[in-house]
Amino acid sequence: MADLLGNLRAGDTRALARALTLAENGDAAVLDALDTTAVPQPRRVGVTGPPGAGKSTLVSALVRHLRAGGTPKVGVVAVDPSSPFSGGALLGDRLRMAEHTLDAGVYVRSMAARGHFGGLAAGCEDACDLLALAGFDPVIVETVGVGQSEVEVAGVADTTLVVLTPNAGDSVQALKAGIMEVADVVVINKADKPGAQRLEEDVREGLDLRPHPAPGAPHWPVPIVRTVATDGTGVAELAAALAAHEAHLRAHGLLDASRARRRLARLEALAREALAGALHGQGALAGRYGALRARVEQGSLTPRRAVARLLDGVI
């Protein structure tokens, strides 16, 4: 496995593809190797927003702009929704980024959400680390189309970009608590359509309702950028806004703190995942859980008391 990661670092695209597939499938060998390797910390940009906002087209335009401006390698992790019935995913985001297929400086990895909530896929963090190991900087993470509360992308990105479009229903719904509170940059895409000005006014009102930093604490005034991703309008301004936010984080010493919180969030997510697996595994904890589960099913024990007894055997 060390050879695989070594080849990946040397620029072997096939090694990167294989490592990504193994990591996504939870291969212990590649994940252990990743844990014992010093992984670079490239910029991470999260892109989220409701379905139909044009996120993939916007990401493709942003990648084009960055490459034209001299960025050596840009990585993209694009998460697609999975069918609740078949479990399959179209992975259509890659189709909207087909223009970069022959560009060796761009790598697009599509991932199925596989029922994972929050707008991301379970293996998204590992995919970002592998792209970082292969020298891609920045790494852009595009979520599935999200609603008001799927804000997990903010936990994996240094800068979170929220994409909205005019006349996509009641704009007040798009501005409710949750998705707008994690926005570092707001994009009004398809800004050539009617309603862009009204949406911008609503967004500004929504941003004014966000909690204000404590007196003396660094304040980032969230910019609103209008774009038309299909023809590249506004993409240069968007790239400038992303660069300005990164500069703000670095100038105020916030980048390291943000990444520390990200590591702790990752720890908690992995702990939850491991505990859930242990409950349904073959060990003593699974046996204890099975017995308590049977009593809850029979009605002789409440779920809350069952959890308390389960924890008595753990902590």
Order of alpha helices (4+ residues) and beta strands (2+ residues): alpha-alpha-alpha-beta-alpha-beta-beta-alpha-beta-beta-alpha-beta-alpha-beta-alpha-alpha-alpha-alpha
